[in-house]
Amino acid sequence: MPFLASQDKPISRGEMDPIEQVRVRVLPDGRVSRGDAARYLGREAKTLAQWKLQGRGPRAVKVGGRVFYFLSDLEKFVRGENA
């Protein structure tokens, strides 16, 4: 069983997953591109495109022919506040 550096007890698989830090570019108004949104969620951009067509996933907005997501909406989606 794996051990955490700050704990003496073992953790079971699935009890705690490691947190991966990702870098995404956030525009001044809080928007991120589809590629950055996918990276933030740990998915492929194609998956977010499919979700949009199916009416699932976080809210997307189209600006000048490009699709963007607001970081606040992505955070809500991760927390399960909107599906």
N, C-alpha and C positions, 0 to 999 in steps of 0.2 A: 504494500500500500504506500502511496506517496505521502510525504510529510511536508507541511508548510514550515518555512523557516521560523515564523513567529509562534508556532504552536508545537506542542509535544505530542499531540494525539494525531493518529492517521486520519486522513479524510477518505471517504469512499468515493468511487467513481460516480460522477454526476452530482455529487453534493456541492461541489464548488468548481466551476470552470474558470480557467485563467482568463483574465481580461486582457484583450489585445488593444493596444493603442493604434489608432489610424489617424492619418493626417488628411483633412479635407479642406478645400478652399471654400470659405463662407463669404459671400458678397456682403457689402455694407447693410443691405436690407434684410439679411438673414437667409437668403436663398442659397441653395447648393445645386450643382448640376446633377443630372441623373447618374452619371458615373460616380461622382463623389457621394451621392445618397446611397448608391449601391455599396460602395466601399464602407460607409458608415454602418450599414445594416448587415454587412457580411454576405451580401448576395451579388449576383451578376446584374448588370444594367438591363439585360434582356428580361430578367425576372420582373423588375420593376415595370418595364414596358408592358409585359403580359398582365401584371396585376392591374395596371391602369385601364387596359382594355376590358378586363373582367369586373371593373368597379371595386377592386380590392386594394389593400395596401394604404400607405399614407397619401394624403391629398397632394395632387400635383397641379402646377399651374404652367400655362404655356405663355412664353414671352418671346416675341419676335421669331416664332417658329421653333424655339427650343423649349424643352421641358425642364422645369425646376421644381425643387421641393424646399419648403421652409424647414430649417433646422428644428424649430420648435415642434412642427408636425412630426418630424422623424423621431424626436425624443418621446412624444406622446405615443407614437406607434410602438416604440420599443417597450414602453411601460404598459402597453395593452389598453390605453385609454380610448383608442379609436381603431376599428378594424375594417 
